[in-house]
Amino acid sequence: MTEARVLDPKSAAPQEPPKQRRNLDLRLTGLLGVLVVLCVVGYATRPDSFLTEANISTMLRLAAAIGVVSVGMTFVIISGGIDLSVGSIVALSGVWMTTVATQSYGPVVMVLCALLVGLGCGLVNGVLISYGKIVPFIATLAMYASAKGLAERLSGRRTQVVTETGFSTFFRGDILGVPVLIWMLAAVFAVGWVLLNRTTFGRRTFAVGGNAEAARLAGIDVRRHTALVYGIAGLCCGIAALMVVARTTSGASTNGMFYELDAIAAVVIGGTLLSGGRGSLIGTLIGVLIFTVVGNIFTQNNLDTDIQNIAKGVIIIAAVLLQRTTARRRGTRAT
């Protein structure tokens, strides 16, 4: 007998069985354990600086932008897609908002520009994939190249310094003693969690990723939904561009480099299936923190970045192998 998944006619989305929820809780507990172990290692190697307020604040600020991108990537991967263009969209959004012409209109226009550019690029990806029936890998790879080239064209491959003091003052400031960038990450994560776990849109995202044809037969407009999911990912890239520009006080075509790899890695580490249909934003957030702590440990101990990249690769492979092993065991038990 195979394990049945009950279809809720109101949401047109499969309800997750209690066993899968328990498995998710166990995975999240395991991830938290890994994060705690890494923190212990960091403290053991650098007891004088690792757990200081300044270092913790630095780690969270560094995690903020990639964390926001990873929220959007979680939606995309749960829906059964992939987005290789997020890094280039961050770069394009950052460059566009820091041009002299844009800055002359003030900080509000700068913010709107970044958000609209990110949203627009994401919707282009979504339309090409859902209505143009282009494979997500190819469509987002094309956007990766196009957005990167346009960012270089706009900036002349030069770094554009932020001269608008109002923008820098706000986004580099604190609210209640907590940096604005961390508040932004918390807000995006909270909105994303509610959207994914407490709304029909989120349930339909899981349904489309689990079985797009079944979702279509259940009455879901799969094409429109897919376009909107990629739009969300693009909007997250626009928000991340704001954060990167605020942190570096500049816009450059090199901003967001390798964000697509880091975001996918964080999502996979967090337990989201690359095949779609199952995932967790909490797991993604823990995955982002794990990679941030690993990077900080290497930096604190003056270790080469190439060793850090090797460690990231090993972690990714281990996570994927663990996913496959778990899926096989679950399939064996269900038969």
Disulfide bonds with the S-S distance in Angstrom:
none
